[in-house]
């Protein structure tokens, strides 16, 4: 799975001890993002991260 630099930045900014916690934090911010491009980046990162199995994700 290839992540863009911006997607990786979003993941690092929301990094938590587990994949589930990281995803929950990212999903929590989506509704408050006003910038369309930023919102798309976060949503794409979420979709990609959800597809990665837990052992590989860590």
C-alpha positions in Angstrom: 0.0 0.0 0.0 1.4 3.3 -1.0 0.7 6.4 1.1 1.3 10.0 -0.1 3.5 12.2 2.0 0.5 14.1 3.2 -1.3 10.9 4.2 1.6 9.7 6.2 1.8 13.1 7.9 -1.9 12.7 9.0 -1.2 9.2 10.2 1.8 10.3 12.2 -0.1 13.3 13.7 -2.8 10.9 14.9 -0.6 8.0 15.8 -1.8 6.0 18.8 -0.7 2.7 20.4 -3.0 0.6 18.2 -4.3 0.8 14.7 -7.9 1.0 16.0 -7.1 4.0 18.2 -5.3 5.7 15.3 -8.2 5.2 13.0 -10.7 6.4 15.6 -8.7 9.6 16.1 -8.6 10.2 12.4 -12.3 9.5 11.9 -13.1 11.9 14.8 -11.4 14.9 13.0 -13.0 14.3 9.6 -16.3 16.1 10.4 -14.6 19.3 11.6 -12.2 19.6 8.7 -13.3 22.6 6.5 -10.7 22.4 3.8 -11.9 20.0 1.0 -8.4 18.9 0.0 -7.3 18.2 3.6 -10.5 16.3 4.2 -9.9 14.1 1.1 -6.3 13.4 2.3 -7.5 12.3 5.7 -10.3 10.1 4.2 -7.9 8.5 1.8 -5.5 7.8 4.6 -8.3 6.2 6.6 -9.4 3.9 3.7 -5.8 2.8 3.0 -5.0 2.2 6.7 -8.1 0.1 7.2 -7.0 -2.3 4.5 -3.6 -3.0 6.1 -3.7 -6.0 8.5 -2.8 -5.3 12.1 0.7 -7.0 12.3 1.8 -5.2 9.1 0.3 -1.9 10.3 2.5 -1.6 13.4 
